[in-house]
Amino acid sequence: MDTQILANIALGTHEDSITKCAKTAIKPYRLVVLDEDDEVAHSSANGIPFGVSSDEAAAGEIVAVDLLGCSNTIRILAAAAIEAGELLIPGNDGKVLPMPTTVGTYNCIGIALATVPSGEATEVLTALPYPYAMVDL
């Protein structure tokens, strides 16, 4: 009798999205962060998100998360009016805000590809969050 040996060489790798357990209720099109238990929650304004929820989930349910910095664009809910071409930062409740013009360092997560009013989802060309310093010249 022959023995078959099978291997899953893609174990632990993902392409553009991943699934995670929701720590709290998750709404679609929101930036999410990982907690110490490897669960996701909406990002705060000073959070460092890793992705965007693509659907809704109750606490304890599995939610699909589109990863930031991948080649695809992602829709994210705006916390304020956004113009196409503006750099974006995390706002509260997983929403995005335009980059402030005040002096400070902000976590940029991408650039808006569409103009939208507050409360609408904008298409975003995302990046891995990186510190962006606004300086007074």
C-alpha positions as CSV (number, residue, x, y, z in Angstrom):
1,M,0.0,0.0,0.0
2,D,1.3,3.4,-1.0
3,T,1.4,6.3,1.5
4,Q,0.3,9.7,0.4
5,I,1.8,12.7,2.0
6,L,-0.1,16.0,1.5
7,A,1.1,19.5,2.2
8,N,-0.5,22.9,2.3
9,I,2.3,25.2,1.4
10,A,0.0,28.3,1.5
11,L,-0.7,27.9,5.2
12,G,-0.6,31.3,6.9
13,T,-0.6,33.3,3.7
14,H,-3.4,35.6,2.4
15,E,-4.0,37.6,-0.7
16,D,-5.8,40.9,-0.3
17,S,-8.1,39.8,2.6
18,I,-8.3,37.7,5.7
19,T,-11.0,36.6,8.2
20,K,-10.9,37.4,11.9
21,C,-13.2,37.1,14.9
22,A,-15.0,40.3,15.9
23,K,-14.3,41.6,19.4
24,T,-17.3,43.9,19.2
25,A,-20.0,44.5,16.7
26,I,-18.4,45.4,13.3
27,K,-20.0,47.6,10.6
28,P,-19.0,47.4,7.0
29,Y,-16.5,49.8,5.4
30,R,-14.7,50.6,8.7
31,L,-11.0,50.5,9.5
32,V,-10.2,47.8,12.0
33,V,-7.4,47.1,14.5
34,L,-6.2,43.8,16.1
35,D,-6.3,43.4,19.9
36,E,-4.2,41.3,22.1
37,D,-6.5,38.3,21.6
38,D,-6.1,38.5,17.8
39,E,-9.7,39.8,17.4
40,V,-10.8,42.9,15.5
41,A,-12.6,46.1,16.6
42,H,-13.2,49.5,14.9
43,S,-10.1,51.7,14.8
44,S,-9.9,54.9,16.9
45,A,-8.5,58.1,15.6
46,N,-5.1,57.3,17.1
47,G,-5.2,53.6,16.1
48,I,-3.0,51.8,13.6
49,P,-5.4,49.8,11.5
50,F,-4.4,46.9,9.4
51,G,-7.6,46.5,7.3
52,V,-11.2,47.4,6.5
53,S,-14.3,45.4,7.3
54,S,-16.1,44.3,4.1
55,D,-19.3,43.2,5.9
56,E,-21.1,43.3,9.2
57,A,-20.5,41.0,12.2
58,A,-21.8,40.7,15.7
59,A,-19.3,40.2,18.6
60,G,-17.9,36.7,18.4
61,E,-18.7,36.2,14.7
62,I,-16.2,36.0,11.9
63,V,-15.7,39.0,9.7
64,A,-13.9,39.5,6.3
65,V,-11.2,42.1,6.4
66,D,-9.7,43.7,3.3
67,L,-6.0,44.3,4.0
68,L,-4.5,47.8,3.7
69,G,-1.6,48.3,1.3
70,C,-2.7,45.6,-1.2
71,S,-3.1,46.3,-4.9
72,N,-6.9,46.6,-4.7
73,T,-8.9,49.8,-3.8
74,I,-11.2,49.7,-0.8
75,R,-14.4,51.5,0.1
76,I,-14.1,53.2,3.6
77,L,-16.8,55.3,5.4
78,A,-16.0,59.0,5.7
79,A,-16.3,60.8,9.0
80,A,-16.2,64.2,7.2
81,A,-16.5,65.5,3.7
82,I,-13.6,64.2,1.6
83,E,-12.3,65.5,-1.8
84,A,-10.7,63.2,-4.4
85,G,-6.9,63.3,-4.0
86,E,-6.8,64.0,-0.3
87,L,-4.6,61.9,2.0
88,L,-6.6,60.1,4.6
89,I,-6.1,59.3,8.3
90,P,-8.1,57.2,10.8
91,G,-11.0,58.9,12.5
92,N,-13.2,57.5,15.3
93,D,-15.4,54.4,14.9
94,G,-13.3,53.1,12.0
95,K,-14.1,56.0,9.7
96,V,-11.6,58.1,7.7
97,L,-10.8,61.8,7.8
98,P,-8.9,64.1,5.4
99,M,-5.3,64.8,6.5
100,P,-5.4,67.8,8.8
101,T,-3.4,70.9,7.9
102,T,-2.4,71.5,11.6
103,V,1.1,70.7,12.8
104,G,1.4,67.1,14.0
105,T,2.2,63.6,12.9
106,Y,-0.7,61.5,11.6
107,N,-1.0,57.9,10.5
108,C,-1.8,58.1,6.7
109,I,-3.7,55.1,5.4
110,G,-4.1,56.1,1.7
111,I,-5.5,58.6,-0.8
112,A,-9.2,59.2,-1.6
113,L,-10.2,58.4,-5.2
114,A,-13.7,60.0,-5.0
115,T,-15.3,63.1,-3.5
116,V,-18.0,62.2,-0.9
117,P,-19.9,63.9,1.8
118,S,-19.6,62.9,5.5
119,G,-21.3,59.5,6.1
120,E,-20.7,58.1,2.6
121,A,-18.1,55.5,1.6
122,T,-15.2,56.7,-0.6
123,E,-13.0,54.6,-2.7
124,V,-9.4,54.6,-1.3
125,L,-6.1,53.5,-2.8
126,T,-4.7,52.2,0.5
127,A,-1.2,52.1,2.0
128,L,0.2,50.4,5.0
129,P,-0.3,53.1,7.8
130,Y,2.8,55.3,7.9
131,P,3.6,58.4,9.9
132,Y,3.1,61.6,8.0
133,A,4.4,64.8,9.6
134,M,2.7,68.2,9.0
135,V,5.3,70.9,9.8
136,D,5.0,74.7,10.1
137,L,7.3,76.3,7.5
